[in-house]
Structures are given as C-alpha cells and as structure tokens.
Amino acid sequence: MAATQPAGHRSACPINLTVEVLGDSWSLIIIRDVIFGDRRHYRRLLEESEEGIASNILGDRLKRLLAAGVLTRAQDPTHRQRRIYSLTEAGIQLVPVLVQLGAWGRRHQPASAELSVRARLLEEGGPALWEEFMEELRGRHLRGDGVAEAAGHPPAEPARGPRPARSVLERLDAAYQEAVARGVEG
C-alpha cells in the first residue's frame, strides 16, 4: 500500500519533508546565525552573514521558516519598526542536526580552525551539552529571557546571589574569540 502524499509535498517521507523546509542553501545558514550568532533581527542577519546573503533571499527564507513553524516573529518592545525572530521548539530541536552537520563538515571539508571550534566543542560535549544549549535557547526564545539582549540591551543583573556559570553560547563564543586571536597571533 502506498503512503498518502500530503497536500503540497512531493511525498510523506520524513527526510523529504525536512529537506523541503531546510534543504535550500540558505535556510540552515539563517538558523545557524539565529542559534549560534544570536542574530534575531533582519538587519543583523543581513549585515553579519559570513556568506553574504542577499536581502531578497533573506526575506524569502525568513518567510519560509516562519510558515514552516521553525521561527516566529514578534514586535521588538524597544523599537516600533523592528521585529525579533525567535526559534520555536521545532527550531531549537535542530541543534543536534546542526552539530552533526558541523562534525561532518569538519571531517570532510576544508573548514577553518576558527569557524570549526564551536562545532568541535559541541561534538565533544555530546548530547548532554546539546540539551543544556537547547534549554538555554528555550529560555531565550520561548520564555523571552533573551529579548533585552536581542534588542541590543545588556541583560538585567540578578537581584542577589552569585553570578551563574557562563552560558553555553558564551562558552562557544569565547572559544571562537580565542581561536580567532590564536589565528591572528600565529
């Protein structure tokens, strides 16, 4: 018996359905930039893209990712004309996929040491680190803990108690900055 083909899709195969959402050359790059670069505004996604995405392509892919339920868009509370893009739970659950793509790229492609350091740390940290990172992303994107930072404002200081350990994103960024510094020095 043949599987029922969902309306508007080539087939009901889960790999096909995933490729239909994420398989173009820009969607995963945008998701990477939201996850690892904490780029949550259109302008930051456009101007800080390593790969130089065109504005029309960015706009189209953001619409696709919104329609697919990978991202949401909301009014920026600090600026009437800006919107903040946030990951949905489905977007957050792409972290292990991105880790595996990064690991494959490090092994089989001419990836730079600086741009590989995050992928290496996540691969070495394994599923426990991925889950810690996903929980951090849930706080920033689903519960709104990171709205102030996304809007360009520093996070509010906690009222009491010791400063929490550095977040996964902070650790990954610090490792990247150290790799860049070593590359400049060496």
Backbone hydrogen bonds, N-H to C=O, Kabsch-Sander energy under -0.5 kcal/mol:
donor,donor_aa,acceptor,acceptor_aa,energy
9,H,6,P,-1.9
17,L,13,C,-2.7
18,T,14,P,-2.0
19,V,15,I,-2.7
20,E,16,N,-2.5
21,V,17,L,-1.0
21,V,18,T,-0.6
22,L,18,T,-3.2
23,G,19,V,-2.7
28,L,22,L,-0.5
28,L,24,D,-0.6
30,I,26,W,-2.4
31,I,27,S,-2.4
32,R,28,L,-2.7
33,D,29,I,-2.3
34,V,30,I,-2.1
35,I,31,I,-2.8
36,F,32,R,-3.2
37,G,32,R,-0.8
37,G,33,D,-0.7
39,R,33,D,-2.0
40,R,38,D,-0.9
45,L,41,H,-2.5
46,L,42,Y,-2.5
47,E,43,R,-3.1
48,E,44,R,-2.4
49,S,46,L,-0.6
52,G,49,S,-0.8
58,L,54,A,-2.6
59,G,55,S,-2.5
60,D,56,N,-2.0
61,R,57,I,-2.8
62,L,58,L,-2.6
63,K,59,G,-2.0
64,R,60,D,-2.1
65,L,61,R,-2.7
66,L,62,L,-2.3
67,A,63,K,-2.6
68,A,64,R,-2.1
69,G,66,L,-1.1
70,V,65,L,-2.5
71,L,65,L,-1.5
72,T,86,S,-2.7
74,A,84,I,-2.1
76,D,82,R,-2.5
79,H,76,D,-1.5
82,R,79,H,-1.3
84,I,74,A,-3.0
85,Y,40,R,-3.4
85,Y,83,R,-0.5
86,S,72,T,-2.4
88,T,70,V,-2.2
92,I,88,T,-2.5
93,Q,89,E,-2.2
94,L,91,G,-1.4
95,V,92,I,-1.9
98,L,94,L,-2.7
99,V,95,V,-2.6
100,Q,96,P,-2.2
101,L,97,V,-2.4
102,G,98,L,-2.7
103,A,99,V,-2.5
104,W,100,Q,-2.4
105,G,101,L,-2.6
106,R,102,G,-2.4
107,R,103,A,-1.8
108,H,104,W,-2.5
109,Q,105,G,-1.7
111,A,109,Q,-2.2
116,S,112,S,-1.0
117,V,113,A,-1.0
117,V,114,E,-0.6
120,R,116,S,-2.6
121,L,117,V,-2.5
122,L,118,R,-2.5
123,E,119,A,-2.4
124,E,120,R,-2.9
125,G,121,L,-2.2
126,G,122,L,-1.2
126,G,123,E,-0.5
129,L,125,G,-1.0
129,L,126,G,-0.8
130,W,126,G,-2.0
131,E,127,P,-2.5
132,E,128,A,-2.0
133,F,129,L,-2.6
134,M,130,W,-2.8
135,E,131,E,-2.4
136,E,132,E,-2.0
137,L,133,F,-2.5
138,R,134,M,-2.3
139,G,135,E,-1.9
140,R,136,E,-2.0
141,H,137,L,-3.2
142,L,137,L,-0.5
142,L,138,R,-1.9
143,R,138,R,-2.0
145,D,139,G,-3.4
146,G,140,R,-0.8
147,V,144,G,-1.3
150,A,146,G,-2.6
151,A,147,V,-1.8
152,G,149,E,-1.8
153,H,148,A,-2.9
171,R,167,S,-2.4
172,L,168,V,-2.9
173,D,169,L,-2.4
174,A,170,E,-2.5
175,A,171,R,-2.2
176,Y,172,L,-2.1
177,Q,173,D,-2.8
178,E,174,A,-2.4
179,A,175,A,-2.2
180,V,176,Y,-2.5
181,A,177,Q,-2.4
182,R,178,E,-2.5
183,G,179,A,-2.1
184,V,180,V,-2.1
185,E,181,A,-2.5
186,G,182,R,-2.8
